[in-house]
Amino acid sequence: MHDPCYVYEPGFIDPACRAEILTWLATLRPLWEMRYSTTRPLPPGKQQRPLLRPVYWLGNWQFACLGYYEPPRRLRDAAVAAEPFPPWLARLVGMIERRTRNGFPAQAVPRRWHLNTCLVNFYGDRIEHGKEVDAARVGEHRDFEPGPVASLSLGERARFQFVRRGDVHNAPPVRTEWLEDNSLQIFGGPRWKDDLLHRVQRVEDKHAFELPPAIEGFRTRRVNFTLRYVPDEDVIPFARLAAQARTDVTEYVTTLAATSPFFASELAKSEQRR
């Protein structure tokens, strides 16, 4: 049965665009963030740890230590202005937005919805003591940003599942989709966004992919671009973050500024405001 709030299209990314993406990926220096702030006490009962995988963000950066954007309880100081989309991504986003507006029910697409944030997730293996340790998964969660979510995949296919809230560990998923190399996925509406959780259960390792960029201590076998909408008024420049939030992420922004003209400019603006 056709569901207008769910799209999966293998082969969405053509060979020429794929080549552009790989060239662009090779220029990145992803961050391996810590889950919590290193400048203030840990939340009660929590232990500091790095994220499971390196990440990069475009449009706005949701630093883990600030808490991800989760309306209505967390709007401010959660989405920090970041680099604009590269041309290849802007083209794909235009296509995805047109398809979504034309195919999804009007009530599933907020009036000002546009895909202005992109999380680049690197799935693969950590290299520990000369051995590869699989880090290619994401636990059950929901995306709080309003409106439909789009996902572009490169590399090994991923087993993506929707599950009911509160289901026991071995309960069958509501839907399983193998996200193939070069594929597009879009989902929205109350069922897929609110009623169900989703997860990446595993990523295969059948084709010996080693995707760019080179990341010390890590082999990337899948890259995923998750595109969402954060209302523009909730995206804040680094220099305008609250003092504690700015302190929490200054080290990350300084690292990014070493290779990113955008973040170098944002860091300079912050220093001028002191």
C-alpha positions in Angstrom: 0.0 0.0 0.0 1.4 3.4 -1.0 2.1 5.7 1.9 2.4 9.4 0.8 4.5 10.2 3.9 7.3 7.7 3.1 9.7 7.6 0.1 12.5 5.3 -0.7 14.4 5.6 -4.0 17.5 3.5 -4.8 19.9 5.0 -7.3 18.8 8.6 -6.6 22.5 9.9 -6.7 23.9 9.6 -10.2 27.5 8.7 -10.9 28.6 12.3 -11.7 27.1 13.6 -8.5 28.6 10.8 -6.5 32.0 11.7 -7.8 31.4 15.3 -6.6 30.4 14.1 -3.2 33.5 11.9 -2.8 35.8 14.8 -3.9 34.1 17.1 -1.3 34.2 14.5 1.5 38.0 14.3 1.0 38.3 17.9 2.1 36.5 17.5 5.4 38.0 17.1 8.9 35.2 15.6 10.9 34.9 16.0 14.7 34.8 13.2 17.2 32.8 15.0 19.9 32.4 14.2 23.5 28.8 13.6 24.6 28.9 16.1 27.5 30.6 19.4 28.3 34.2 19.2 29.4 33.9 22.6 31.1 31.1 21.9 33.6 30.0 19.1 35.9 28.5 16.0 34.3 24.8 15.5 34.5 23.9 13.3 37.6 24.5 9.6 36.9 26.1 10.2 33.5 29.6 9.2 32.4 31.7 11.2 29.9 32.2 9.4 26.6 33.0 10.2 22.9 30.3 9.8 20.4 30.2 6.5 18.6 31.3 8.0 15.3 32.8 11.1 13.8 30.4 13.7 12.5 30.2 16.9 10.5 27.3 19.3 10.2 26.2 21.8 7.5 23.7 24.6 7.8 23.8 24.5 11.6 25.8 22.4 14.0 24.1 20.7 16.9 26.9 20.1 19.3 26.3 17.0 21.5 27.4 18.8 24.6 24.8 21.5 24.2 22.0 19.0 23.8 20.4 18.4 20.5 17.6 20.6 19.2 14.4 19.3 20.8 11.4 21.6 20.7 9.6 22.7 22.7 11.9 22.3 25.7 15.3 23.0 24.0 15.3 25.8 21.3 18.0 28.2 22.3 21.7 27.6 22.1 21.2 24.2 20.4 21.6 25.0 16.7 24.7 26.9 15.9 25.1 28.5 12.5 27.4 26.4 10.3 28.8 26.2 6.8 26.3 26.5 3.9 25.5 23.5 1.7 28.0 22.8 -1.0 26.6 23.2 -4.6 26.0 19.4 -5.1 24.0 19.2 -1.9 22.0 22.4 -2.7 21.0 20.8 -6.0 19.9 17.6 -4.4 18.0 19.4 -1.6 16.1 21.4 -4.2 15.0 18.2 -5.9 14.0 16.6 -2.5 12.1 19.7 -1.3 10.1 19.8 -4.6 9.3 16.1 -4.4 8.2 16.4 -0.7 6.0 19.4 -1.3 4.4 17.8 -4.3 3.9 14.4 -2.9 3.4 14.7 0.9 0.0 15.8 2.4 0.0 19.5 3.1 -0.5 19.0 6.8 2.7 17.0 7.0 4.9 19.9 5.7 5.1 23.0 7.9 4.5 26.3 6.0 8.2 27.5 6.2 9.7 24.0 6.0 13.0 23.8 4.1 15.9 21.5 4.6 18.5 23.8 6.2 20.5 21.4 8.4 22.5 18.4 7.4 24.2 15.9 9.7 27.0 14.0 8.0 27.4 10.7 9.9 30.4 8.4 9.3 29.7 4.8 9.9 32.4 2.3 10.1 35.1 0.8 12.4 37.2 2.3 15.1 40.8 1.0 15.1 41.7 0.0 18.6 45.1 -1.7 19.3 45.4 -2.6 15.6 41.9 -4.2 15.5 38.7 -3.0 13.9 35.7 -2.5 16.3 32.3 -2.1 14.6 30.8 1.3 15.4 28.2 1.4 12.6 24.9 1.6 14.4 22.5 4.1 15.9 20.1 3.3 18.8 16.3 4.0 18.8 15.4 7.7 18.7 13.2 10.2 17.0 14.0 13.5 15.2 12.5 16.5 16.9 13.0 19.0 14.1 9.6 19.8 12.5 8.5 18.4 9.2 9.8 15.6 6.9 13.3 14.2 7.2 15.5 13.2 4.2 18.4 10.8 4.1 21.1 10.3 1.5 23.3 7.2 1.7 26.7 6.3 0.2 28.7 3.1 0.7 27.6 -0.2 2.3 23.9 -0.7 2.8 22.4 -0.1 6.2 19.6 -1.9 7.9 17.2 0.9 9.0 14.2 0.1 11.1 11.1 1.8 12.6 10.0 0.4 15.9 7.2 1.1 18.4 7.9 3.0 21.5 8.3 0.7 24.5 8.5 -2.5 22.5 10.5 -5.2 24.1 14.0 -5.7 22.7 13.1 -8.6 20.4 9.7 -7.3 19.2 9.5 -7.2 15.4 10.1 -3.8 13.7 7.2 -2.0 12.1 9.3 -1.6 8.9 12.8 -2.5 7.8 14.4 -0.8 4.9 17.9 -1.6 3.5 19.3 1.8 2.6 21.5 1.1 -0.4 24.4 3.0 -1.9 23.3 6.2 -3.7 19.8 6.0 -2.2 17.3 8.5 -0.9 14.8 8.1 1.9 12.2 10.7 3.0 9.7 10.2 5.9 7.3 12.5 7.7 3.9 12.9 9.2 2.8 11.8 12.7 3.2 8.1 12.2 6.9 8.0 11.0 8.1 11.1 12.9 6.2 11.0 16.2 4.6 7.6 16.9 7.5 5.4 15.9 11.2 5.5 16.7 13.9 4.6 14.2 17.4 3.1 14.4 20.3 1.9 12.2 20.6 -1.7 13.4 23.7 -2.5 11.4 25.8 -1.7 8.3 27.1 -4.4 6.1 30.8 -4.8 5.2 30.7 -6.7 1.9 32.4 -4.4 -0.5 35.5 -3.3 1.4 34.5 0.3 1.1 36.9 2.8 2.6 35.2 6.2 2.0 36.9 9.6 2.4 37.9 11.6 4.3 40.9 9.9 6.0 40.1 9.8 9.7 42.8 8.8 12.2 41.8 5.6 14.0 38.7 5.0 11.8 37.6 3.3 8.6 34.5 4.7 7.0 32.4 2.2 5.1 29.1 4.2 4.9 28.4 8.0 4.9 24.9 9.2 5.5 23.5 12.8 5.0 20.5 13.4 7.2 18.6 16.6 6.2 16.2 18.3 8.5 14.5 21.7 9.2 15.3 24.0 12.1 13.3 27.2 12.1 15.6 30.0 11.0 15.0 32.0 14.2 16.4 29.2 16.3 19.7 29.1 14.4 22.2 31.3 16.3 25.7 32.5 15.3 28.5 31.2 17.5 29.3 34.8 18.8 25.7 35.1 20.1 25.7 31.9 22.1 25.2 32.3 25.8 28.5 32.5 27.6 28.5 29.0 29.1 27.4 27.4 25.8 30.1 29.3 23.9 32.7 28.1 26.4 31.5 24.6 26.0 32.1 24.5 22.2 35.0 27.0 21.7 37.5 24.1 21.4 35.4 22.5 18.7 35.0 25.7 16.8 38.7 26.4 17.1 39.4 23.0 15.6 36.9 23.6 12.8 38.4 27.0 12.1 41.8 25.5 11.2 40.3 24.1 7.9 37.0 26.0 7.5 37.0 29.7 6.4 33.4 29.9 7.7 34.3 28.8 11.2 37.4 30.9 11.2 35.3 34.0 10.5 32.8 33.0 13.2 35.6 32.6 15.7 37.0 36.0 14.8 33.6 37.6 15.2 33.3 36.1 18.7 36.7 37.4 19.7 35.8 40.9 18.5 32.7 40.9 20.8 34.8 40.2 23.9 
